[in-house]
Amino acid sequence: MLAKFFDGNAKQLIEKYKSEGKEPPWYAYPALEKRWEGLPIAEILDCEIDFIRLKPGSKVIGREELIKFVTEWNQQQK
C-alpha cells in the first residue's frame, strides 16, 4: 500500500514529511513483525481444571495427546 503513494522506503517518507513540517501519516511507520506463538494449551488446560474443581485423584484423559496435537498445530500456523 505504501508503494502506491511513495516511491521509496518508509524512512524516506517520514523524513520527507518532517522536512515539510508535517506529521507523517500512520502508514509511514513500519510495523515490527511478531510471530504468533500459538495457543498455550497446557496453561489453558490447567486453568480449566482449576475452574471446574476436579476431585483430588481425578484424571484428565488424553491431556498429553491434546498438548502434543496443539503444539504441532501451533508450529504450522503463520
PDB file with SEQRES, HELIX, SHEET and CRYST1 records, atoms N, CA, C and O in Angstrom:
SEQRES   1 A   78  MET LEU ALA LYS PHE PHE ASP GLY ASN ALA LYS GLN LEU          
SEQRES   2 A   78  ILE GLU LYS TYR LYS SER GLU GLY LYS GLU PRO PRO TRP          
SEQRES   3 A   78  TYR ALA TYR PRO ALA LEU GLU LYS ARG TRP GLU GLY LEU          
SEQRES   4 A   78  PRO ILE ALA GLU ILE LEU ASP CYS GLU ILE ASP PHE ILE          
SEQRES   5 A   78  ARG LEU LYS PRO GLY SER LYS VAL ILE GLY ARG GLU GLU          
SEQRES   6 A   78  LEU ILE LYS PHE VAL THR GLU TRP ASN GLN GLN GLN LYS          
HELIX    1 AA1 LEU A    2  PHE A    5  1                                   4    
HELIX    2 AA2 ALA A   10  SER A   19  1                                  10    
HELIX    3 AA3 TRP A   26  ALA A   28  5                                   3    
HELIX    4 AA4 ILE A   41  ILE A   52  1                                  12    
HELIX    5 AA5 ARG A   63  GLN A   76  1                                  14    
CRYST1    1.000    1.000    1.000  90.00  90.00  90.00 P 1           1          
ATOM      1  N   MET A   1       0.821  -1.189   0.000  1.00  0.00           N  
ATOM      2  CA  MET A   1       0.000   0.000   0.000  1.00  0.00           C  
ATOM      3  C   MET A   1       0.866   1.254   0.000  1.00  0.00           C  
ATOM      4  O   MET A   1       0.543   2.231  -0.676  1.00  0.00           O  
ATOM      5  N   LEU A   2       1.940   1.233   0.737  1.00  0.00           N  
ATOM      6  CA  LEU A   2       2.830   2.388   0.830  1.00  0.00           C  
ATOM      7  C   LEU A   2       3.410   2.735  -0.535  1.00  0.00           C  
ATOM      8  O   LEU A   2       3.599   3.911  -0.849  1.00  0.00           O  
ATOM      9  N   ALA A   3       3.694   1.715  -1.352  1.00  0.00           N  
ATOM     10  CA  ALA A   3       4.295   1.953  -2.661  1.00  0.00           C  
ATOM     11  C   ALA A   3       3.361   2.734  -3.578  1.00  0.00           C  
ATOM     12  O   ALA A   3       3.835   3.425  -4.480  1.00  0.00           O  
ATOM     13  N   LYS A   4       2.053   2.646  -3.375  1.00  0.00           N  
ATOM     14  CA  LYS A   4       1.098   3.388  -4.193  1.00  0.00           C  
ATOM     15  C   LYS A   4       1.284   4.895  -4.029  1.00  0.00           C  
ATOM     16  O   LYS A   4       1.058   5.653  -4.972  1.00  0.00           O  
ATOM     17  N   PHE A   5       1.688   5.325  -2.858  1.00  0.00           N  
ATOM     18  CA  PHE A   5       1.761   6.744  -2.540  1.00  0.00           C  
ATOM     19  C   PHE A   5       3.170   7.330  -2.618  1.00  0.00           C  
ATOM     20  O   PHE A   5       3.336   8.543  -2.743  1.00  0.00           O  
ATOM     21  N   PHE A   6       4.161   6.484  -2.546  1.00  0.00           N  
ATOM     22  CA  PHE A   6       5.519   6.996  -2.437  1.00  0.00           C  
ATOM     23  C   PHE A   6       6.497   6.026  -3.068  1.00  0.00           C  
ATOM     24  O   PHE A   6       6.423   4.821  -2.829  1.00  0.00           O  
ATOM     25  N   ASP A   7       7.407   6.540  -3.865  1.00  0.00           N  
ATOM     26  CA  ASP A   7       8.424   5.696  -4.490  1.00  0.00           C  
ATOM     27  C   ASP A   7       9.694   5.773  -3.630  1.00  0.00           C  
ATOM     28  O   ASP A   7      10.512   6.674  -3.817  1.00  0.00           O  
ATOM     29  N   GLY A   8       9.858   4.855  -2.712  1.00  0.00           N  
ATOM     30  CA  GLY A   8      10.999   4.856  -1.811  1.00  0.00           C  
ATOM     31  C   GLY A   8      10.672   4.028  -0.584  1.00  0.00           C  
ATOM     32  O   GLY A   8       9.713   3.257  -0.588  1.00  0.00           O  
ATOM     33  N   ASN A   9      11.468   4.186   0.472  1.00  0.00           N  
ATOM     34  CA  ASN A   9      11.191   3.409   1.671  1.00  0.00           C  
ATOM     35  C   ASN A   9      10.497   4.260   2.736  1.00  0.00           C  
ATOM     36  O   ASN A   9      10.389   5.479   2.599  1.00  0.00           O  
ATOM     37  N   ALA A  10      10.041   3.615   3.775  1.00  0.00           N  
ATOM     38  CA  ALA A  10       9.268   4.292   4.814  1.00  0.00           C  
ATOM     39  C   ALA A  10      10.085   5.374   5.518  1.00  0.00           C  
ATOM     40  O   ALA A  10       9.557   6.433   5.858  1.00  0.00           O  
ATOM     41  N   LYS A  11      11.357   5.110   5.734  1.00  0.00           N  
ATOM     42  CA  LYS A  11      12.199   6.094   6.424  1.00  0.00           C  
ATOM     43  C   LYS A  11      12.294   7.388   5.614  1.00  0.00           C  
ATOM     44  O   LYS A  11      12.236   8.483   6.174  1.00  0.00           O  
ATOM     45  N   GLN A  12      12.441   7.257   4.295  1.00  0.00           N  
ATOM     46  CA  GLN A  12      12.490   8.442   3.433  1.00  0.00           C  
ATOM     47  C   GLN A  12      11.171   9.209   3.474  1.00  0.00           C  
ATOM     48  O   GLN A  12      11.159  10.440   3.481  1.00  0.00           O  
ATOM     49  N   LEU A  13      10.067   8.475   3.500  1.00  0.00           N  
ATOM     50  CA  LEU A  13       8.759   9.118   3.552  1.00  0.00           C  
ATOM     51  C   LEU A  13       8.590   9.912   4.845  1.00  0.00           C  
ATOM     52  O   LEU A  13       8.097  11.040   4.821  1.00  0.00           O  
ATOM     53  N   ILE A  14       8.991   9.338   5.954  1.00  0.00           N  
ATOM     54  CA  ILE A  14       8.902  10.027   7.246  1.00  0.00           C  
ATOM     55  C   ILE A  14       9.760  11.286   7.226  1.00  0.00           C  
ATOM     56  O   ILE A  14       9.323  12.349   7.668  1.00  0.00           O  
ATOM     57  N   GLU A  15      10.984  11.164   6.713  1.00  0.00           N  
ATOM     58  CA  GLU A  15      11.874  12.333   6.638  1.00  0.00           C  
ATOM     59  C   GLU A  15      11.294  13.416   5.736  1.00  0.00           C  
ATOM     60  O   GLU A  15      11.417  14.603   6.036  1.00  0.00           O  
ATOM     61  N   LYS A  16      10.663  13.017   4.632  1.00  0.00           N  
ATOM     62  CA  LYS A  16      10.056  13.975   3.703  1.00  0.00           C  
ATOM     63  C   LYS A  16       8.971  14.785   4.412  1.00  0.00           C  
ATOM     64  O   LYS A  16       8.948  16.012   4.316  1.00  0.00           O  
ATOM     65  N   TYR A  17       8.077  14.102   5.121  1.00  0.00           N  
ATOM     66  CA  TYR A  17       7.006  14.797   5.837  1.00  0.00           C  
ATOM     67  C   TYR A  17       7.571  15.725   6.912  1.00  0.00           C  
ATOM     68  O   TYR A  17       7.126  16.864   7.052  1.00  0.00           O  
ATOM     69  N   LYS A  18       8.545  15.237   7.663  1.00  0.00           N  
ATOM     70  CA  LYS A  18       9.118  16.047   8.739  1.00  0.00           C  
ATOM     71  C   LYS A  18       9.847  17.268   8.187  1.00  0.00           C  
ATOM     72  O   LYS A  18       9.812  18.337   8.796  1.00  0.00           O  
ATOM     73  N   SER A  19      10.515  17.118   7.027  1.00  0.00           N  
ATOM     74  CA  SER A  19      11.208  18.267   6.424  1.00  0.00           C  
ATOM     75  C   SER A  19      10.215  19.334   5.959  1.00  0.00           C  
ATOM     76  O   SER A  19      10.565  20.509   5.851  1.00  0.00           O  
ATOM     77  N   GLU A  20       8.985  18.921   5.688  1.00  0.00           N  
ATOM     78  CA  GLU A  20       7.937  19.860   5.288  1.00  0.00           C  
ATOM     79  C   GLU A  20       7.177  20.401   6.500  1.00  0.00           C  
ATOM     80  O   GLU A  20       6.246  21.194   6.359  1.00  0.00           O  
ATOM     81  N   GLY A  21       7.591  19.956   7.701  1.00  0.00           N  
ATOM     82  CA  GLY A  21       6.934  20.413   8.922  1.00  0.00           C  
ATOM     83  C   GLY A  21       5.590  19.752   9.170  1.00  0.00           C  
ATOM     84  O   GLY A  21       4.765  20.281   9.914  1.00  0.00           O  
ATOM     85  N   LYS A  22       5.364  18.604   8.555  1.00  0.00           N  
ATOM     86  CA  LYS A  22       4.097  17.877   8.694  1.00  0.00           C  
ATOM     87  C   LYS A  22       4.318  16.596   9.497  1.00  0.00           C  
ATOM     88  O   LYS A  22       5.426  16.065   9.563  1.00  0.00           O  
ATOM     89  N   GLU A  23       3.242  16.122  10.097  1.00  0.00           N  
ATOM     90  CA  GLU A  23       3.274  14.847  10.816  1.00  0.00           C  
ATOM     91  C   GLU A  23       3.106  13.726   9.789  1.00  0.00           C  
ATOM     92  O   GLU A  23       2.152  13.750   9.011  1.00  0.00           O  
ATOM     93  N   PRO A  24       4.016  12.741   9.771  1.00  0.00           N  
ATOM     94  CA  PRO A  24       3.877  11.631   8.823  1.00  0.00           C  
ATOM     95  C   PRO A  24       2.589  10.854   9.082  1.00  0.00           C  
ATOM     96  O   PRO A  24       2.161  10.742  10.230  1.00  0.00           O  
ATOM     97  N   PRO A  25       1.969  10.319   8.036  1.00  0.00           N  
ATOM     98  CA  PRO A  25       0.759   9.524   8.219  1.00  0.00           C  
ATOM     99  C   PRO A  25       1.065   8.230   8.961  1.00  0.00           C  
ATOM    100  O   PRO A  25       2.206   7.769   8.972  1.00  0.00           O  
ATOM    101  N   TRP A  26       0.058   7.654   9.572  1.00  0.00           N  
ATOM    102  CA  TRP A  26       0.245   6.446  10.374  1.00  0.00           C  
ATOM    103  C   TRP A  26       0.853   5.310   9.563  1.00  0.00           C  
ATOM    104  O   TRP A  26       1.625   4.516  10.101  1.00  0.00           O  
ATOM    105  N   TYR A  27       0.519   5.217   8.281  1.00  0.00           N  
ATOM    106  CA  TYR A  27       1.005   4.095   7.487  1.00  0.00           C  
ATOM    107  C   TYR A  27       2.479   4.223   7.107  1.00  0.00           C  
ATOM    108  O   TYR A  27       3.055   3.297   6.536  1.00  0.00           O  
ATOM    109  N   ALA A  28       3.089   5.361   7.419  1.00  0.00           N  
ATOM    110  CA  ALA A  28       4.504   5.546   7.099  1.00  0.00           C  
ATOM    111  C   ALA A  28       5.417   4.798   8.055  1.00  0.00           C  
ATOM    112  O   ALA A  28       6.553   4.472   7.711  1.00  0.00           O  
ATOM    113  N   TYR A  29       4.920   4.525   9.254  1.00  0.00           N  
ATOM    114  CA  TYR A  29       5.754   3.865  10.258  1.00  0.00           C  
ATOM    115  C   TYR A  29       5.727   2.357  10.051  1.00  0.00           C  
ATOM    116  O   TYR A  29       4.654   1.754  10.032  1.00  0.00           O  
ATOM    117  N   PRO A  30       6.898   1.740   9.895  1.00  0.00           N  
ATOM    118  CA  PRO A  30       6.923   0.293   9.687  1.00  0.00           C  
ATOM    119  C   PRO A  30       6.515  -0.455  10.958  1.00  0.00           C  
ATOM    120  O   PRO A  30       6.812  -0.022  12.071  1.00  0.00           O  
ATOM    121  N   ALA A  31       5.844  -1.562  10.774  1.00  0.00           N  
ATOM    122  CA  ALA A  31       5.431  -2.393  11.908  1.00  0.00           C  
ATOM    123  C   ALA A  31       6.493  -3.441  12.173  1.00  0.00           C  
ATOM    124  O   ALA A  31       7.176  -3.897  11.256  1.00  0.00           O  
ATOM    125  N   LEU A  32       6.625  -3.811  13.413  1.00  0.00           N  
ATOM    126  CA  LEU A  32       7.541  -4.881  13.779  1.00  0.00           C  
ATOM    127  C   LEU A  32       6.808  -6.210  13.650  1.00  0.00           C  
ATOM    128  O   LEU A  32       5.658  -6.340  14.069  1.00  0.00           O  
ATOM    129  N   GLU A  33       7.476  -7.176  13.077  1.00  0.00           N  
ATOM    130  CA  GLU A  33       6.864  -8.484  12.933  1.00  0.00           C  
ATOM    131  C   GLU A  33       7.020  -9.261  14.225  1.00  0.00           C  
ATOM    132  O   GLU A  33       8.119  -9.397  14.761  1.00  0.00           O  
ATOM    133  N   LYS A  34       5.916  -9.761  14.705  1.00  0.00           N  
ATOM    134  CA  LYS A  34       5.956 -10.619  15.885  1.00  0.00           C  
ATOM    135  C   LYS A  34       5.146 -11.856  15.554  1.00  0.00           C  
ATOM    136  O   LYS A  34       3.945 -11.781  15.294  1.00  0.00           O  
ATOM    137  N   ARG A  35       5.804 -12.963  15.569  1.00  0.00           N  
ATOM    138  CA  ARG A  35       5.115 -14.205  15.228  1.00  0.00           C  
ATOM    139  C   ARG A  35       4.207 -14.638  16.360  1.00  0.00           C  
ATOM    140  O   ARG A  35       4.544 -14.522  17.539  1.00  0.00           O  
ATOM    141  N   TRP A  36       3.056 -15.137  15.974  1.00  0.00           N  
ATOM    142  CA  TRP A  36       2.118 -15.684  16.933  1.00  0.00           C  
ATOM    143  C   TRP A  36       2.690 -16.990  17.454  1.00  0.00           C  
ATOM    144  O   TRP A  36       3.087 -17.855  16.672  1.00  0.00           O  
ATOM    145  N   GLU A  37       2.733 -17.131  18.740  1.00  0.00           N  
ATOM    146  CA  GLU A  37       3.342 -18.312  19.341  1.00  0.00           C  
ATOM    147  C   GLU A  37       2.365 -19.466  19.490  1.00  0.00           C  
ATOM    148  O   GLU A  37       2.759 -20.564  19.883  1.00  0.00           O  
ATOM    149  N   GLY A  38       1.124 -19.237  19.189  1.00  0.00           N  
ATOM    150  CA  GLY A  38       0.128 -20.299  19.250  1.00  0.00           C  
ATOM    151  C   GLY A  38      -0.601 -20.341  20.576  1.00  0.00           C  
ATOM    152  O   GLY A  38      -0.355 -19.536  21.475  1.00  0.00           O  
ATOM    153  N   LEU A  39      -1.495 -21.290  20.673  1.00  0.00           N  
ATOM    154  CA  LEU A  39      -2.286 -21.457  21.884  1.00  0.00           C  
ATOM    155  C   LEU A  39      -1.431 -22.054  23.000  1.00  0.00           C  
ATOM    156  O   LEU A  39      -0.765 -23.068  22.795  1.00  0.00           O  
ATOM    157  N   PRO A  40      -1.445 -21.437  24.167  1.00  0.00           N  
ATOM    158  CA  PRO A  40      -0.717 -22.015  25.305  1.00  0.00           C  
ATOM    159  C   PRO A  40      -1.570 -23.121  25.941  1.00  0.00           C  
ATOM    160  O   PRO A  40      -2.143 -22.949  27.017  1.00  0.00           O  
ATOM    161  N   ILE A  41      -1.634 -24.236  25.256  1.00  0.00           N  
ATOM    162  CA  ILE A  41      -2.603 -25.273  25.608  1.00  0.00           C  
ATOM    163  C   ILE A  41      -2.436 -25.806  27.025  1.00  0.00           C  
ATOM    164  O   ILE A  41      -3.436 -26.059  27.697  1.00  0.00           O  
ATOM    165  N   ALA A  42      -1.223 -25.983  27.496  1.00  0.00           N  
ATOM    166  CA  ALA A  42      -1.025 -26.503  28.855  1.00  0.00           C  
ATOM    167  C   ALA A  42      -1.601 -25.524  29.885  1.00  0.00           C  
ATOM    168  O   ALA A  42      -2.239 -25.940  30.853  1.00  0.00           O  
ATOM    169  N   GLU A  43      -1.375 -24.228  29.673  1.00  0.00           N  
ATOM    170  CA  GLU A  43      -1.925 -23.222  30.587  1.00  0.00           C  
ATOM    171  C   GLU A  43      -3.451 -23.194  30.523  1.00  0.00           C  
ATOM    172  O   GLU A  43      -4.119 -23.060  31.548  1.00  0.00           O  
ATOM    173  N   ILE A  44      -3.995 -23.322  29.315  1.00  0.00           N  
ATOM    174  CA  ILE A  44      -5.447 -23.327  29.149  1.00  0.00           C  
ATOM    175  C   ILE A  44      -6.054 -24.508  29.899  1.00  0.00           C  
ATOM    176  O   ILE A  44      -7.042 -24.356  30.617  1.00  0.00           O  
ATOM    177  N   LEU A  45      -5.457 -25.682  29.729  1.00  0.00           N  
ATOM    178  CA  LEU A  45      -5.977 -26.865  30.415  1.00  0.00           C  
ATOM    179  C   LEU A  45      -5.877 -26.733  31.927  1.00  0.00           C  
ATOM    180  O   LEU A  45      -6.807 -27.096  32.648  1.00  0.00           O  
ATOM    181  N   ASP A  46      -4.752 -26.214  32.410  1.00  0.00           N  
ATOM    182  CA  ASP A  46      -4.594 -26.047  33.854  1.00  0.00           C  
ATOM    183  C   ASP A  46      -5.649 -25.092  34.414  1.00  0.00           C  
ATOM    184  O   ASP A  46      -6.208 -25.341  35.482  1.00  0.00           O  
ATOM    185  N   CYS A  47      -5.921 -24.007  33.698  1.00  0.00           N  
ATOM    186  CA  CYS A  47      -6.949 -23.058  34.147  1.00  0.00           C  
ATOM    187  C   CYS A  47      -8.318 -23.713  34.160  1.00  0.00           C  
ATOM    188  O   CYS A  47      -9.094 -23.517  35.095  1.00  0.00           O  
ATOM    189  N   GLU A  48      -8.618 -24.487  33.131  1.00  0.00           N  
ATOM    190  CA  GLU A  48      -9.914 -25.163  33.067  1.00  0.00           C  
ATOM    191  C   GLU A  48     -10.058 -26.179  34.198  1.00  0.00           C  
ATOM    192  O   GLU A  48     -11.114 -26.282  34.823  1.00  0.00           O  
ATOM    193  N   ILE A  49      -8.995 -26.920  34.449  1.00  0.00           N  
ATOM    194  CA  ILE A  49      -9.036 -27.919  35.526  1.00  0.00           C  
ATOM    195  C   ILE A  49      -9.269 -27.224  36.860  1.00  0.00           C  
ATOM    196  O   ILE A  49     -10.062 -27.700  37.672  1.00  0.00           O  
ATOM    197  N   ASP A  50      -8.589 -26.105  37.096  1.00  0.00           N  
ATOM    198  CA  ASP A  50      -8.811 -25.347  38.329  1.00  0.00           C  
ATOM    199  C   ASP A  50     -10.232 -24.807  38.386  1.00  0.00           C  
ATOM    200  O   ASP A  50     -10.848 -24.778  39.451  1.00  0.00           O  
ATOM    201  N   PHE A  51     -10.753 -24.377  37.234  1.00  0.00           N  
ATOM    202  CA  PHE A  51     -12.086 -23.779  37.189  1.00  0.00           C  
ATOM    203  C   PHE A  51     -13.180 -24.789  37.518  1.00  0.00           C  
ATOM    204  O   PHE A  51     -14.121 -24.478  38.248  1.00  0.00           O  
ATOM    205  N   ILE A  52     -13.053 -25.997  36.977  1.00  0.00           N  
ATOM    206  CA  ILE A  52     -14.119 -26.976  37.219  1.00  0.00           C  
ATOM    207  C   ILE A  52     -13.922 -27.740  38.524  1.00  0.00           C  
ATOM    208  O   ILE A  52     -14.775 -28.534  38.919  1.00  0.00           O  
ATOM    209  N   ARG A  53     -12.808 -27.500  39.183  1.00  0.00           N  
ATOM    210  CA  ARG A  53     -12.518 -28.084  40.509  1.00  0.00           C  
ATOM    211  C   ARG A  53     -12.702 -29.597  40.528  1.00  0.00           C  
ATOM    212  O   ARG A  53     -13.607 -30.131  41.168  1.00  0.00           O  
ATOM    213  N   LEU A  54     -11.814 -30.262  39.805  1.00  0.00           N  
ATOM    214  CA  LEU A  54     -11.861 -31.718  39.806  1.00  0.00           C  
ATOM    215  C   LEU A  54     -11.562 -32.255  41.195  1.00  0.00           C  
ATOM    216  O   LEU A  54     -10.804 -31.654  41.957  1.00  0.00           O  
ATOM    217  N   LYS A  55     -12.152 -33.369  41.510  1.00  0.00           N  
ATOM    218  CA  LYS A  55     -11.901 -34.007  42.805  1.00  0.00           C  
ATOM    219  C   LYS A  55     -10.467 -34.497  42.853  1.00  0.00           C  
ATOM    220  O   LYS A  55      -9.920 -34.910  41.830  1.00  0.00           O  
ATOM    221  N   PRO A  56      -9.849 -34.459  44.023  1.00  0.00           N  
ATOM    222  CA  PRO A  56      -8.478 -34.981  44.139  1.00  0.00           C  
ATOM    223  C   PRO A  56      -8.420 -36.427  43.649  1.00  0.00           C  
ATOM    224  O   PRO A  56      -9.286 -37.242  43.967  1.00  0.00           O  
ATOM    225  N   GLY A  57      -7.393 -36.722  42.877  1.00  0.00           N  
ATOM    226  CA  GLY A  57      -7.232 -38.074  42.348  1.00  0.00           C  
ATOM    227  C   GLY A  57      -7.900 -38.277  40.997  1.00  0.00           C  
ATOM    228  O   GLY A  57      -7.707 -39.318  40.369  1.00  0.00           O  
ATOM    229  N   SER A  58      -8.688 -37.298  40.532  1.00  0.00           N  
ATOM    230  CA  SER A  58      -9.308 -37.424  39.215  1.00  0.00           C  
ATOM    231  C   SER A  58      -8.235 -37.325  38.138  1.00  0.00           C  
ATOM    232  O   SER A  58      -7.211 -36.665  38.317  1.00  0.00           O  
ATOM    233  N   LYS A  59      -8.488 -37.987  37.029  1.00  0.00           N  
ATOM    234  CA  LYS A  59      -7.539 -37.955  35.925  1.00  0.00           C  
ATOM    235  C   LYS A  59      -8.175 -37.258  34.731  1.00  0.00           C  
ATOM    236  O   LYS A  59      -9.367 -37.401  34.457  1.00  0.00           O  
ATOM    237  N   VAL A  60      -7.347 -36.509  34.039  1.00  0.00           N  
ATOM    238  CA  VAL A  60      -7.776 -35.898  32.787  1.00  0.00           C  
ATOM    239  C   VAL A  60      -7.294 -36.830  31.692  1.00  0.00           C  
ATOM    240  O   VAL A  60      -6.090 -36.995  31.494  1.00  0.00           O  
ATOM    241  N   ILE A  61      -8.216 -37.431  30.991  1.00  0.00           N  
ATOM    242  CA  ILE A  61      -7.868 -38.414  29.962  1.00  0.00           C  
ATOM    243  C   ILE A  61      -7.497 -37.693  28.669  1.00  0.00           C  
ATOM    244  O   ILE A  61      -8.238 -36.830  28.198  1.00  0.00           O  
ATOM    245  N   GLY A  62      -6.356 -38.049  28.104  1.00  0.00           N  
ATOM    246  CA  GLY A  62      -5.932 -37.514  26.829  1.00  0.00           C  
ATOM    247  C   GLY A  62      -5.225 -36.175  26.892  1.00  0.00           C  
ATOM    248  O   GLY A  62      -5.012 -35.536  25.861  1.00  0.00           O  
ATOM    249  N   ARG A  63      -4.857 -35.740  28.094  1.00  0.00           N  
ATOM    250  CA  ARG A  63      -4.211 -34.429  28.248  1.00  0.00           C  
ATOM    251  C   ARG A  63      -2.914 -34.333  27.457  1.00  0.00           C  
ATOM    252  O   ARG A  63      -2.716 -33.371  26.715  1.00  0.00           O  
ATOM    253  N   GLU A  64      -2.039 -35.300  27.599  1.00  0.00           N  
ATOM    254  CA  GLU A  64      -0.741 -35.266  26.915  1.00  0.00           C  
ATOM    255  C   GLU A  64      -0.909 -35.330  25.399  1.00  0.00           C  
ATOM    256  O   GLU A  64      -0.187 -34.659  24.662  1.00  0.00           O  
ATOM    257  N   GLU A  65      -1.867 -36.144  24.934  1.00  0.00           N  
ATOM    258  CA  GLU A  65      -2.111 -36.233  23.496  1.00  0.00           C  
ATOM    259  C   GLU A  65      -2.625 -34.912  22.949  1.00  0.00           C  
ATOM    260  O   GLU A  65      -2.233 -34.492  21.860  1.00  0.00           O  
ATOM    261  N   LEU A  66      -3.496 -34.258  23.698  1.00  0.00           N  
ATOM    262  CA  LEU A  66      -4.026 -32.964  23.269  1.00  0.00           C  
ATOM    263  C   LEU A  66      -2.918 -31.914  23.227  1.00  0.00           C  
ATOM    264  O   LEU A  66      -2.836 -31.126  22.285  1.00  0.00           O  
ATOM    265  N   ILE A  67      -2.072 -31.909  24.248  1.00  0.00           N  
ATOM    266  CA  ILE A  67      -0.954 -30.952  24.278  1.00  0.00           C  
ATOM    267  C   ILE A  67      -0.040 -31.191  23.079  1.00  0.00           C  
ATOM    268  O   ILE A  67       0.385 -30.238  22.426  1.00  0.00           O  
ATOM    269  N   LYS A  68       0.263 -32.443  22.785  1.00  0.00           N  
ATOM    270  CA  LYS A  68       1.125 -32.763  21.637  1.00  0.00           C  
ATOM    271  C   LYS A  68       0.473 -32.301  20.337  1.00  0.00           C  
ATOM    272  O   LYS A  68       1.135 -31.694  19.496  1.00  0.00           O  
ATOM    273  N   PHE A  69      -0.823 -32.584  20.164  1.00  0.00           N  
ATOM    274  CA  PHE A  69      -1.530 -32.207  18.943  1.00  0.00           C  
ATOM    275  C   PHE A  69      -1.533 -30.695  18.746  1.00  0.00           C  
ATOM    276  O   PHE A  69      -1.215 -30.210  17.660  1.00  0.00           O  
ATOM    277  N   VAL A  70      -1.890 -29.949  19.788  1.00  0.00           N  
ATOM    278  CA  VAL A  70      -1.971 -28.491  19.666  1.00  0.00           C  
ATOM    279  C   VAL A  70      -0.581 -27.882  19.475  1.00  0.00           C  
ATOM    280  O   VAL A  70      -0.439 -26.912  18.731  1.00  0.00           O  
ATOM    281  N   THR A  71       0.431 -28.423  20.120  1.00  0.00           N  
ATOM    282  CA  THR A  71       1.795 -27.934  19.935  1.00  0.00           C  
ATOM    283  C   THR A  71       2.233 -28.105  18.486  1.00  0.00           C  
ATOM    284  O   THR A  71       2.823 -27.192  17.907  1.00  0.00           O  
ATOM    285  N   GLU A  72       1.953 -29.260  17.896  1.00  0.00           N  
ATOM    286  CA  GLU A  72       2.277 -29.485  16.487  1.00  0.00           C  
ATOM    287  C   GLU A  72       1.458 -28.563  15.585  1.00  0.00           C  
ATOM    288  O   GLU A  72       1.976 -28.051  14.593  1.00  0.00           O  
ATOM    289  N   TRP A  73       0.199 -28.349  15.916  1.00  0.00           N  
ATOM    290  CA  TRP A  73      -0.662 -27.450  15.148  1.00  0.00           C  
ATOM    291  C   TRP A  73      -0.129 -26.019  15.225  1.00  0.00           C  
ATOM    292  O   TRP A  73      -0.103 -25.312  14.217  1.00  0.00           O  
ATOM    293  N   ASN A  74       0.296 -25.590  16.416  1.00  0.00           N  
ATOM    294  CA  ASN A  74       0.844 -24.241  16.581  1.00  0.00           C  
ATOM    295  C   ASN A  74       2.021 -23.993  15.647  1.00  0.00           C  
ATOM    296  O   ASN A  74       2.152 -22.907  15.081  1.00  0.00           O  
ATOM    297  N   GLN A  75       2.873 -24.994  15.488  1.00  0.00           N  
ATOM    298  CA  GLN A  75       4.070 -24.838  14.655  1.00  0.00           C  
ATOM    299  C   GLN A  75       3.741 -24.667  13.178  1.00  0.00           C  
ATOM    300  O   GLN A  75       4.558 -24.147  12.418  1.00  0.00           O  
ATOM    301  N   GLN A  76       2.555 -25.098  12.766  1.00  0.00           N  
ATOM    302  CA  GLN A  76       2.157 -24.987  11.364  1.00  0.00           C  
ATOM    303  C   GLN A  76       1.497 -23.637  11.054  1.00  0.00           C  
ATOM    304  O   GLN A  76       1.299 -23.305   9.885  1.00  0.00           O  
ATOM    305  N   GLN A  77       1.161 -22.867  12.072  1.00  0.00           N  
ATOM    306  CA  GLN A  77       0.484 -21.596  11.853  1.00  0.00           C  
ATOM    307  C   GLN A  77       1.498 -20.522  11.497  1.00  0.00           C  
ATOM    308  O   GLN A  77       2.648 -20.564  11.934  1.00  0.00           O  
ATOM    309  N   LYS A  78       1.066 -19.581  10.714  1.00  0.00           N  
ATOM    310  CA  LYS A  78       1.951 -18.499  10.278  1.00  0.00           C  
ATOM    311  C   LYS A  78       1.396 -17.167  10.721  1.00  0.00           C  
ATOM    312  O   LYS A  78       1.997 -16.127  10.451  1.00  0.00           O  
TER     313      LYS A  78                                                      
END                                                                             
